Amino acid sequence: MPGPAGATFYIGGSPCAGKSTIADLLARRHDLHAFHCDEGAEPRLALVRRSPSQAIRQLVALPDCDRLSRPPAWQAEQEVSFYREQFPYLLEELRTAPRPGVAEGADLLPELLHRAGIPFARAVWVVPTPRFQLEHYARRPWAHDYVAACPDPPAAFANWMERDALFAGHVAAQAARLGGKLLVVDGSRPVDDVAAEVARHFGLGAGRLSQQRSP
């Protein structure tokens, strides 16, 4: 099965790894369309809700605080199941992209791109270390607002962080098993350096990346 015509490159991984920033950098510097999977989510979710989907019903039926009170392993499993169920709809969205581009999102699991016949030379997965993820989220005011209404905000936040760490581990294991390129972000490298490595993997070369580095 060939890959979607509208998306040329794919950046998967877990939250807080810099996927969106890297995709935007590559799009701007290499004249590509940036497709952020979560920005087109609502129309896609409407389609998934009408399908015999189990994971989406489980996730939508639970208020945020109730979901975050569940065991992190359960949350991570449901997230993986949801991405599997919605992937056919995501592929259709990618096919309608206005021009060749770079798609990014946690939705782009290695197993799903592999099954869709997308060459791994056009894909990369980026995950943060647990410590970097925790430190980065702790500095985001909206992250604390997200759990503020929960009965036990610190516990909800801890479950959320553990869920995302488990998801990152799942992505890393899939990439290793299938031979995908994995980058682990720990905050020691500027995002421009990571973007340059992704560009090299995609065969884009240094090009304007080296000319437009942030001061």
C-alpha positions as CSV (number, residue, x, y, z in Angstrom):
1,M,0.0,0.0,0.0
2,P,1.6,3.3,-1.0
3,G,1.9,6.2,1.4
4,P,-0.4,9.2,1.2
5,A,0.4,11.5,-1.7
6,G,0.0,14.7,0.2
7,A,2.5,14.0,3.0
8,T,6.1,13.3,2.0
9,F,7.8,13.1,5.4
10,Y,6.6,11.9,8.8
11,I,7.6,12.8,12.4
12,G,6.0,10.6,15.0
13,G,6.8,10.1,18.7
14,S,5.4,11.1,22.0
15,P,4.3,14.5,23.5
16,C,6.9,17.1,24.7
17,A,9.5,15.9,22.2
18,G,9.5,18.9,19.9
19,K,7.7,17.3,17.0
20,S,5.6,20.4,16.1
21,T,8.6,22.7,16.3
22,I,10.7,20.4,14.1
23,A,8.0,20.1,11.5
24,D,7.4,23.8,11.4
25,L,11.2,24.4,11.0
26,L,11.5,21.9,8.2
27,A,8.3,23.3,6.5
28,R,9.6,26.8,6.6
29,R,13.1,26.1,5.5
30,H,12.4,23.5,2.8
31,D,9.1,24.9,1.4
32,L,6.9,22.1,2.7
33,H,3.4,22.0,4.0
34,A,3.3,21.3,7.8
35,F,0.5,19.0,8.8
36,H,-0.2,18.8,12.5
37,C,-2.3,15.7,13.2
38,D,-4.0,17.1,16.3
39,E,-5.2,20.2,14.4
40,G,-7.4,18.2,12.2
41,A,-8.6,15.9,14.9
42,E,-12.2,17.0,15.5
43,P,-13.6,16.1,12.0
44,R,-11.6,12.9,12.2
45,L,-13.0,12.1,15.6
46,A,-16.5,12.6,14.3
47,L,-15.9,9.9,11.7
48,V,-14.3,7.6,14.2
49,R,-17.3,8.0,16.6
50,R,-19.6,6.7,13.9
51,S,-17.4,3.7,13.3
52,P,-17.3,0.5,15.5
53,S,-14.5,2.1,17.6
54,Q,-14.0,1.0,21.1
55,A,-11.1,3.1,22.3
56,I,-12.6,6.4,21.3
57,R,-15.8,5.6,23.1
58,Q,-13.8,4.7,26.2
59,L,-11.8,7.9,26.1
60,V,-14.7,10.3,25.2
61,A,-17.0,8.8,27.8
62,L,-14.6,9.7,30.6
63,P,-14.1,13.3,31.8
64,D,-10.5,14.3,31.9
65,C,-10.1,13.9,35.6
66,D,-11.7,10.5,35.6
67,R,-9.4,9.4,32.8
68,L,-6.3,10.7,34.6
69,S,-7.3,8.8,37.7
70,R,-7.1,5.5,35.9
71,P,-3.8,3.5,36.0
72,P,-1.3,5.0,33.6
73,A,-0.7,1.7,31.8
74,W,-4.5,1.6,31.0
75,Q,-4.4,5.1,29.7
76,A,-1.3,4.4,27.5
77,E,-3.0,1.2,26.1
78,Q,-6.1,3.1,25.2
79,E,-4.1,5.8,23.5
80,V,-2.4,3.3,21.3
81,S,-5.7,1.6,20.5
82,F,-7.2,4.9,19.6
83,Y,-4.4,5.7,17.2
84,R,-4.8,2.4,15.5
85,E,-8.5,2.8,15.1
86,Q,-8.4,6.3,13.7
87,F,-5.3,5.8,11.4
88,P,-7.3,5.0,8.2
89,Y,-9.1,8.4,8.6
90,L,-5.8,10.2,9.2
91,L,-4.4,8.7,6.1
92,E,-7.3,10.1,4.1
93,E,-6.6,13.5,5.6
94,L,-2.9,13.3,4.6
95,R,-3.8,12.4,1.0
96,T,-5.7,15.7,0.7
97,A,-2.8,17.9,1.9
98,P,-2.4,20.9,-0.5
99,R,1.2,20.1,-1.4
100,P,4.1,17.8,-0.4
101,G,4.7,18.3,3.3
102,V,5.8,17.0,6.6
103,A,3.2,15.5,9.0
104,E,3.8,15.3,12.7
105,G,1.9,13.7,15.6
106,A,1.8,11.0,18.2
107,D,-0.7,9.4,15.9
108,L,2.1,8.2,13.5
109,L,3.1,5.0,15.3
110,P,5.9,3.0,13.6
111,E,3.7,0.0,13.2
112,L,1.0,2.0,11.4
113,L,3.4,3.7,8.9
114,H,5.1,0.3,8.3
115,R,1.7,-1.3,7.6
116,A,0.8,1.5,5.2
117,G,3.9,0.9,3.2
118,I,5.6,4.2,4.0
119,P,9.4,3.9,3.7
120,F,11.2,4.5,6.9
121,A,13.7,6.7,5.1
122,R,10.8,9.3,5.1
123,A,10.0,8.8,8.8
124,V,11.5,9.6,12.2
125,W,10.3,9.2,15.8
126,V,11.2,11.6,18.5
127,V,10.7,10.9,22.2
128,P,11.8,12.8,25.4
129,T,13.5,11.3,28.3
130,P,11.2,11.0,31.3
131,R,13.2,13.7,33.2
132,F,13.1,16.2,30.3
133,Q,9.3,15.6,29.8
134,L,8.6,16.1,33.5
135,E,10.7,19.3,33.7
136,H,9.3,20.7,30.5
137,Y,5.7,20.1,31.4
138,A,6.2,21.4,35.0
139,R,7.1,24.8,33.4
140,R,3.9,25.0,31.3
141,P,1.1,26.9,33.2
142,W,-1.6,25.3,31.0
143,A,-0.5,21.8,32.2
144,H,-1.2,22.7,35.8
145,D,-4.5,24.3,34.8
146,Y,-5.5,21.1,33.0
147,V,-5.4,19.1,36.3
148,A,-6.4,21.9,38.7
149,A,-10.1,20.8,38.9
150,C,-9.2,17.1,39.7
151,P,-9.7,15.9,43.2
152,D,-6.0,15.3,43.6
153,P,-4.1,17.5,41.1
154,P,-0.6,16.2,41.9
155,A,-1.7,12.6,41.5
156,A,-3.5,13.4,38.2
157,F,-0.3,15.1,37.0
158,A,1.9,12.2,38.0
159,N,-0.4,9.7,36.2
160,W,-0.4,11.9,33.1
161,M,3.4,12.0,33.1
162,E,3.7,8.3,33.6
163,R,1.2,7.6,30.9
164,D,3.2,9.7,28.4
165,A,6.5,8.1,29.5
166,L,4.9,4.6,28.9
167,F,3.7,5.8,25.5
168,A,7.2,7.0,24.6
169,G,8.6,3.6,25.6
170,H,6.0,1.9,23.4
171,V,7.0,4.1,20.4
172,A,10.7,3.5,21.0
173,A,10.1,-0.3,21.2
174,Q,8.2,-0.3,18.0
175,A,10.8,1.8,16.2
176,A,13.6,-0.5,17.4
177,R,11.7,-3.7,16.4
178,L,10.8,-2.4,12.9
179,G,14.1,-0.5,12.2
180,G,12.8,3.0,12.4
181,K,15.0,6.0,13.2
182,L,14.5,7.1,16.8
183,L,15.8,10.3,18.4
184,V,15.8,10.8,22.2
185,V,15.5,14.4,23.4
186,D,17.0,15.3,26.8
187,G,17.3,19.0,26.4
188,S,21.1,18.9,25.8
189,R,20.8,19.9,22.1
190,P,19.2,23.0,20.5
191,V,16.1,22.2,18.6
192,D,17.8,23.4,15.4
193,D,20.4,20.6,15.8
194,V,17.7,18.0,16.1
195,A,15.8,19.5,13.1
196,A,19.0,19.4,11.1
197,E,19.5,15.7,11.9
198,V,15.9,15.0,10.9
199,A,16.5,16.9,7.6
200,R,19.6,14.8,6.9
201,H,17.7,11.6,7.5
202,F,15.0,12.8,5.1
203,G,17.7,13.7,2.5
204,L,16.9,17.4,2.6
205,G,20.5,18.4,3.4
206,A,21.6,21.4,5.4
207,G,20.3,23.9,2.9
208,R,18.6,26.9,4.6
209,L,18.8,25.1,8.0
210,S,22.4,26.2,8.4
211,Q,21.6,29.7,7.2
212,Q,18.6,30.4,9.5
213,R,19.8,29.1,12.8
214,S,18.4,31.0,15.8
215,P,20.9,33.4,17.4
